[in-house]
């Protein structure tokens, strides 16, 4: 079966959420995204450029543990890198502002 091709982020986001259905996976994504943001802030504050690389690796490490070990699925980043990156931030802010929980149940 061919994989669906998403034409917009609005069309992609429900799929993104379905790939992050397990509460622990969502938690790992929120934790990884939040701590990546801290690394970026630290890098800007100290003018240490390596913090950008650490932020990227750190965020993806948490996310990929959530996918490969918890959800047992393939991260959407491999097929839709921009939409997936956008989804990480949208979900992060939705969880932080209580518009979305760690579980949709």
BELNORLIN-V168591 format. One line per field, one symbol per residue. psi: psi as a letter, one per 30 degrees, with the letter a starting at -180 (. if undefined). burial: b if it has 16 or more other C-alpha atoms within 10 Angstrom, else e. A space follows every 10 residues. Layout:
# BELNORLIN-V168591
psi = ???
burial = ???
This chain:
# BELNORLIN-V168591
psi = kkkkjkflee eeeeeeeffh ekeeeeeeee eeeefeeeee eeeeefhjff feeeeeeeee eeeeeeeeed fhlkkfefei eeeeeeeeee eeeeeeggfk afkg.
burial = eeeeeeeebe ebbeebbebb ebbebbbbbb bbbbbbbebb ebbeeeeeee bbeebbebbb ebbbbbbeeb beeebbbeeb eebbeebbee bbbebeeeee ebeee
